Amino acid sequence: MNKFYFSDKLRGIYATFGKAYPAAPVAEAIFRRVESMPDGFMDYSLERLENQPDMPKNLGYHLRHVLWPEYLEKHPRLKATESQSRCNNCSPDMAGFFWAWEADGKSYCLKCACNSRPDLAHIQPWTPRMALDAGLRLSDPAADGRAAPRHLPPEARKAVGHSEKPRIEHLREAAYADAENW
Ligand SMILES: [Zn+2]
């Protein structure tokens, strides 16, 4: 998404509710949530929000979790593209990440080399080969089905919102372009 285009539409959204354009860090945080989406999404969002009585409390969240799924439903081709964003190395339910295990069953959620999220650029990307070379396994050694604890690296935890109990639902959200304020 073009940033100038985004700013223009964001101004429109704030103006709809009689508000001044937000402070730069706020606008930046919202932009990070939608920057991977097409310009047209902001037109759609502005139109939808113009028909609401109140401005959503957390606009970034609303765009990401309410309006974006709506938009995808209306654009099946886009939806298909988005669901194909994972590569063969990614975990099936988590585009951009895959799991690796230590022999004792401790697991890591690694950023896949295909993951180009700008907000995760500082995190080391991994290929399955690299994980194997580092002495990790690509399948859960707890073959008897015992649920081994899964540990996220601190960066990944931060990306999914500092959850004390990493759950797969959180990880799924990490596949979207966002970093803070979950
Ligand atoms: Zn991948």
Residues whose N, C-alpha, C, O or C-beta is under 5 A from the ligand:
A	BS01	ZN	R86 C87 N89 C90 G96 C112 C114
